């Protein structure tokens, strides 16, 4: 499970750099420095994912990822509120509604992964 989440976060973090426009489109308008926040969150997703695989760092990496998941939650809500459009990509509203509670499931599973440390 830890390897799965490590890969998930490294891939997701990398996408912040390769598909920046997607993430910029879902940023809430009230947040400043959209581009910087996209890159910063991507960087910390990658660092957290790698950190999950290093026993001495896995616990702090897990807590950092939990904090990051909470911090990016407003972007997920914003994506739903803004008619589920990011550029030319359309996401069905049901999928976006399901994504919100899934974020908390992911948080619980990350905490479960580091519980053994």
C-alpha contacts under 8 A as a table, 3 or more apart, distances in Angstrom:
res1	aa1	res2	aa2	distance
1	X	4	X	5.03
1	X	5	X	6.35
1	X	113	X	6.86
2	X	5	X	5.24
2	X	6	X	6.05
2	X	52	X	6.65
2	X	53	X	7.14
2	X	110	X	7.77
2	X	113	X	5.80
3	X	6	X	4.96
3	X	7	X	6.16
3	X	52	X	7.81
3	X	53	X	6.92
4	X	7	X	5.30
4	X	8	X	6.07
5	X	8	X	4.79
5	X	9	X	6.03
5	X	49	X	6.74
5	X	52	X	7.97
5	X	110	X	7.40
6	X	9	X	5.40
6	X	10	X	6.15
6	X	48	X	7.53
6	X	49	X	3.96
6	X	50	X	5.97
6	X	51	X	7.86
6	X	52	X	5.96
6	X	53	X	6.80
7	X	10	X	5.12
7	X	11	X	5.99
7	X	49	X	6.52
8	X	11	X	5.34
8	X	12	X	5.98
8	X	49	X	7.41
9	X	12	X	4.95
9	X	13	X	5.79
9	X	45	X	5.21
9	X	46	X	5.86
9	X	48	X	7.17
9	X	49	X	4.95
10	X	13	X	5.11
10	X	14	X	6.08
10	X	45	X	6.11
10	X	46	X	4.25
10	X	47	X	7.55
10	X	48	X	7.88
10	X	49	X	5.30
10	X	50	X	7.03
11	X	14	X	5.08
11	X	15	X	6.30
11	X	46	X	7.47
12	X	15	X	5.15
12	X	16	X	6.84
12	X	42	X	7.19
12	X	45	X	7.02
12	X	46	X	7.69
13	X	16	X	5.34
13	X	17	X	7.36
13	X	41	X	7.20
13	X	42	X	3.88
13	X	43	X	6.10
13	X	44	X	7.30
13	X	45	X	4.80
13	X	46	X	5.04
14	X	17	X	5.46
14	X	18	X	6.44
14	X	42	X	6.32
14	X	43	X	7.77
14	X	46	X	6.89
15	X	18	X	4.88
15	X	19	X	5.30
15	X	20	X	7.16
15	X	42	X	7.41
16	X	19	X	5.61
16	X	20	X	5.07
16	X	23	X	6.66
16	X	38	X	6.13
16	X	39	X	6.13
16	X	41	X	7.75
16	X	42	X	5.05
17	X	20	X	5.42
17	X	39	X	6.48
17	X	42	X	7.01
19	X	22	X	5.71
19	X	23	X	7.15
20	X	23	X	5.34
20	X	24	X	6.17
20	X	35	X	7.71
20	X	38	X	7.04
20	X	39	X	7.95
21	X	24	X	4.98
21	X	25	X	6.17
21	X	87	X	7.83
22	X	25	X	5.32
22	X	26	X	6.91
22	X	86	X	5.76
22	X	87	X	6.88
23	X	26	X	5.41
23	X	27	X	6.53
23	X	38	X	6.43
24	X	27	X	5.36
24	X	34	X	6.25
24	X	35	X	6.51
24	X	38	X	6.88
25	X	85	X	7.96
25	X	86	X	5.29
25	X	87	X	6.91
26	X	75	X	5.60
26	X	76	X	7.24
26	X	78	X	6.18
26	X	79	X	5.07
26	X	86	X	6.57
27	X	31	X	7.31
27	X	34	X	6.62
27	X	75	X	5.22
27	X	78	X	6.93
27	X	79	X	7.76
28	X	31	X	5.85
28	X	74	X	7.01
28	X	75	X	5.89
28	X	78	X	5.77
29	X	32	X	7.67
31	X	34	X	6.79
33	X	36	X	5.39
33	X	37	X	6.14
34	X	37	X	5.18
34	X	38	X	6.22
35	X	38	X	5.14
35	X	39	X	6.35
36	X	39	X	5.20
36	X	40	X	5.98
37	X	40	X	4.98
37	X	41	X	5.94
38	X	41	X	5.33
38	X	42	X	6.12
39	X	42	X	5.04
39	X	43	X	6.03
40	X	43	X	5.07
40	X	44	X	6.26
41	X	44	X	5.18
41	X	45	X	6.12
41	X	68	X	7.22
42	X	45	X	5.06
42	X	46	X	6.32
43	X	46	X	5.27
43	X	47	X	6.21
44	X	47	X	4.89
44	X	48	X	5.75
44	X	65	X	7.77
44	X	68	X	7.79
45	X	48	X	5.10
45	X	49	X	5.97
45	X	65	X	6.83
45	X	68	X	7.70
46	X	49	X	5.12
46	X	50	X	6.23
47	X	50	X	5.25
47	X	51	X	5.92
47	X	61	X	7.71
48	X	51	X	4.83
48	X	52	X	6.21
48	X	61	X	4.77
48	X	62	X	6.78
48	X	64	X	6.69
48	X	65	X	5.89
49	X	52	X	5.34
49	X	53	X	7.24
49	X	61	X	7.38
50	X	53	X	5.55
50	X	54	X	7.04
51	X	54	X	5.23
51	X	55	X	7.91
51	X	57	X	5.41
51	X	58	X	5.26
51	X	60	X	7.96
51	X	61	X	5.17
51	X	62	X	7.84
52	X	55	X	7.18
52	X	57	X	6.70
52	X	58	X	4.12
52	X	59	X	7.30
52	X	61	X	5.75
52	X	62	X	6.40
52	X	114	X	7.95
53	X	57	X	7.84
53	X	58	X	6.26
54	X	57	X	5.33
54	X	58	X	5.58
55	X	58	X	5.18
55	X	59	X	7.80
55	X	117	X	7.61
56	X	59	X	7.55
57	X	60	X	5.60
57	X	61	X	5.91
58	X	61	X	4.96
58	X	62	X	5.91
58	X	114	X	6.45
58	X	117	X	7.59
59	X	62	X	5.11
59	X	63	X	6.35
59	X	114	X	5.38
59	X	115	X	7.83
59	X	117	X	6.50
60	X	63	X	5.15
60	X	64	X	6.03
61	X	64	X	4.95
61	X	65	X	6.11
62	X	65	X	5.07
62	X	66	X	6.23
62	X	110	X	6.10
62	X	111	X	6.51
62	X	113	X	7.98
62	X	114	X	6.32
63	X	66	X	5.00
63	X	67	X	6.25
63	X	111	X	7.39
64	X	67	X	5.09
64	X	68	X	6.16
65	X	68	X	4.85
65	X	69	X	6.04
65	X	110	X	7.84
66	X	69	X	5.08
66	X	70	X	6.28
66	X	107	X	5.60
66	X	110	X	7.27
66	X	111	X	7.72
67	X	70	X	5.16
67	X	71	X	6.10
68	X	71	X	4.88
68	X	72	X	6.16
69	X	72	X	5.38
69	X	73	X	6.22
69	X	103	X	6.99
69	X	107	X	7.09
70	X	73	X	5.26
71	X	74	X	7.03
72	X	75	X	5.43
72	X	76	X	6.88
73	X	76	X	5.13
73	X	77	X	6.41
73	X	100	X	7.67
73	X	103	X	7.65
74	X	77	X	4.98
74	X	78	X	5.95
75	X	78	X	4.87
75	X	79	X	6.03
76	X	79	X	5.08
76	X	80	X	6.54
76	X	96	X	7.64
76	X	99	X	7.66
76	X	100	X	6.87
77	X	80	X	5.19
77	X	81	X	6.23
77	X	100	X	7.24
78	X	81	X	4.97
78	X	82	X	5.92
79	X	82	X	5.41
79	X	83	X	7.01
79	X	84	X	5.28
79	X	85	X	7.08
79	X	86	X	7.79
79	X	96	X	7.60
80	X	83	X	5.92
80	X	84	X	5.03
80	X	93	X	6.61
80	X	96	X	5.77
80	X	97	X	7.08
81	X	84	X	6.90
82	X	85	X	6.75
83	X	93	X	7.72
84	X	90	X	6.08
84	X	91	X	5.48
84	X	92	X	6.93
84	X	93	X	6.37
84	X	96	X	7.39
85	X	88	X	7.01
85	X	89	X	5.97
85	X	90	X	5.05
85	X	91	X	6.69
86	X	89	X	5.37
86	X	90	X	6.72
91	X	95	X	6.78
91	X	96	X	6.97
92	X	95	X	5.42
92	X	96	X	6.67
93	X	96	X	5.02
93	X	97	X	6.14
94	X	97	X	5.05
94	X	98	X	6.17
95	X	98	X	5.13
95	X	99	X	6.17
96	X	99	X	4.94
96	X	100	X	6.79
97	X	100	X	5.65
97	X	101	X	7.70
98	X	101	X	6.01
98	X	102	X	6.33
99	X	102	X	4.91
99	X	103	X	6.32
100	X	103	X	5.49
100	X	104	X	7.43
101	X	104	X	5.34
101	X	105	X	6.60
102	X	105	X	4.89
102	X	106	X	6.16
103	X	106	X	5.14
103	X	107	X	6.28
104	X	107	X	4.89
104	X	108	X	6.20
105	X	108	X	5.07
105	X	109	X	6.18
106	X	109	X	5.04
106	X	110	X	6.08
107	X	110	X	5.20
107	X	111	X	6.25
108	X	111	X	5.14
108	X	112	X	6.12
109	X	112	X	4.83
109	X	113	X	6.14
110	X	113	X	5.05
110	X	114	X	6.55
111	X	114	X	5.33
111	X	115	X	6.00
112	X	115	X	5.04
112	X	116	X	7.63
113	X	116	X	6.87
114	X	117	X	5.50
